[in-house]
């Protein structure tokens, strides 16, 4: 090789590296780069001199369809319409990391499992409140092909995504009904009347099922759809067929923001409510928009997401036990019914979880429903878009909880 | 013949890989996507489309800055600890304790103290890669021929002078070993560190492929990380050879 060409190559490489460092440095200086660059706000910014002035709206999420409203509100510019300025979306890979970043106040708005929200406020005593439901249903239990009835799970292992999750609550309801006793973690064999529960990160669930390490899992979409597409398991039961239109992920914000920046906070809630209206009307378009072939908010292909956003559960008639509820795989309804929070707190007291559970004992369901959930602002936002009927909900703002494991 | 040996190694590795996947996929068909053919196909496609080079260009500065910070802290500390026996005694209990902490258990602290984005990723890389640099440098100084130091002192050299002109050139080989180990560890830590709210990078992409169960792309990113890591190691070895040729090694 001629010395001159060698030199040129080295210089080119150095220039390329230098460019990388410069662009990286700029990113550092301007804080974290937003995932999608936002043009300047089209509406007059919220004129609130409070703690939010000049700061971007930072949203934390996991790559699951439960996050959809928070993501769609960004994709369609709803945050911008509310004058919330710059938006940063931060993707996390596990609940623990998302909750850590939220507690470190590195993100302002998150979607979180509602039992985890209870844990955060009453066990960790972290000042944050639930401001809306992010979606309803959206989860399912998937099993190995050899599992026909719940009884077949005796002596086997089933995975849940997080101890403080609606998945764990619903799974244990199902097991109790079948006369099976949940055993948490540990090693060795369990008895024929027992089922071992383990916590697994959702992406590990389908491969664990394929290798036979677990007999089933209960988790948010699209991991059930992925297991179906990869033909490693079949859906045993949809969560919305056990607890009618249950909440799973809720929208949570810092109490300090709610108190010190009320109009900013209301803007966030309005954007999320509008996103849910759009999601109800544009389900298949949402699947494409969120997928890696659309705006790539989620890493999944449209084929998998379209399954989750399907309007009718055609082909699942044999596993649906409450067809009268006409459950959707995932649906959207933002109003946080106090009756649900109360029923959930009671159900959590009967659910076995690992770790310190002493805080659950003294919790009074009705008090939690008032103290954890801020329902006035989301109610306002629902009225603004046309009232509860837009979401197929009764005008009374009340409902009867239907739980049939 | 000597040139053939790496080829034999590669062929053996390939055969082992193929055989392992055959066994695994006979029990769980999902494992077939990990096989060499689909993985290399995915690698070719992802490199041609520029996906993997893009993510590498994002991760490389994180790795280099992280290791650079680690060297900036590790080399001076290693020199001092290796040179002053009392300092070694003082720091040993704390260093031995902190060193064994898994880099990943620093994650919550990194997020709380540094936020999300590049900074915690770089911090995690730096804290994981500082130990091989520090310990190798310290052991290099400790095993210096003491008579050189006495000689230097007897001709009136100050401690600073001895460290810069005698110790640093003499510990060069250990320092480079430490650096190479540090870069290796940096790539290991990169993948879990890029779980923390970043939106690009090789670790981020690898986790993405896992989230959508696309295992041939996952294997492709592993191979790509291997290639980039190998090139980086080759670069450090070239630097070391150059340093030796320049005569500094014979000081």
Contacts between the chains, C-beta under 8 A, distances in Angstrom:
chain1	res1	chain2	res2	distance
A	17	B	60	7.7
A	17	B	61	7.9
A	20	B	57	5.5
A	20	B	60	6.8
A	20	B	61	5.2
A	21	B	61	5.5
A	24	B	58	7.8
A	24	B	61	4.6
A	24	B	62	7.8
A	24	B	65	8.0
A	24	B	118	7.0
A	27	B	117	7.7
A	27	B	118	6.6
A	28	B	118	5.9
A	28	B	119	7.4
A	31	B	117	7.2
A	32	B	115	7.4
A	32	B	116	6.2
A	32	B	117	3.4
A	32	B	118	7.4
A	32	B	197	7.4
A	32	B	198	7.8
A	33	B	117	7.8
A	33	B	199	7.7
A	35	B	199	4.8
A	60	B	197	6.8
A	63	B	208	7.6
A	63	B	211	5.2
A	89	B	199	7.7
A	90	B	116	5.5
A	90	B	117	8.0
A	90	B	197	3.7
A	90	B	199	7.7
A	91	B	197	6.6
A	91	B	198	7.9
A	91	B	199	6.1
A	91	B	204	8.0
A	92	B	195	6.7
A	92	B	196	7.1
A	92	B	197	5.8
A	93	B	195	4.2
A	93	B	207	5.5
A	93	B	211	7.5
A	94	B	195	7.0
A	97	B	107	7.1
A	97	B	111	7.4
A	97	B	195	6.0
A	97	B	196	6.3
A	97	B	197	7.9
A	100	B	107	7.4
A	100	B	108	5.0
A	100	B	111	5.3
A	100	B	112	7.4
A	101	B	111	5.4
A	101	B	116	5.6
A	101	B	196	7.5
A	101	B	197	6.1
A	103	B	112	7.9
A	104	B	108	7.9
A	104	B	111	5.2
A	104	B	112	4.1
A	104	B	115	7.6
A	106	B	111	6.2
A	106	B	112	8.0
A	106	B	115	5.0
A	106	B	116	4.9
A	106	B	197	7.5
A	107	B	116	7.3
A	107	B	197	7.6
A	202	B	211	7.9
A	203	B	210	4.8
A	203	B	211	4.9
A	203	B	213	7.0
A	206	B	30	7.4
A	206	B	213	5.8
A	207	B	28	7.6
A	207	B	30	6.1
A	207	B	213	7.3
A	210	B	28	4.4
A	210	B	29	7.5
A	210	B	30	4.1
A	210	B	31	7.7
A	211	B	27	6.8
A	211	B	28	4.6
A	211	B	30	7.9
A	211	B	31	7.9
A	212	B	27	7.8
A	212	B	28	7.4
A	226	B	212	7.1
A	226	B	213	5.3
A	230	B	30	6.0
A	230	B	213	6.0
A	232	B	28	7.9
A	232	B	30	5.7
A	292	B	212	7.6
A	299	B	208	4.2
A	299	B	209	7.6
A	299	B	211	5.0
A	299	B	212	4.7
A	300	B	211	7.4
A	300	B	212	4.9
A	301	B	212	6.9
A	304	B	212	7.5
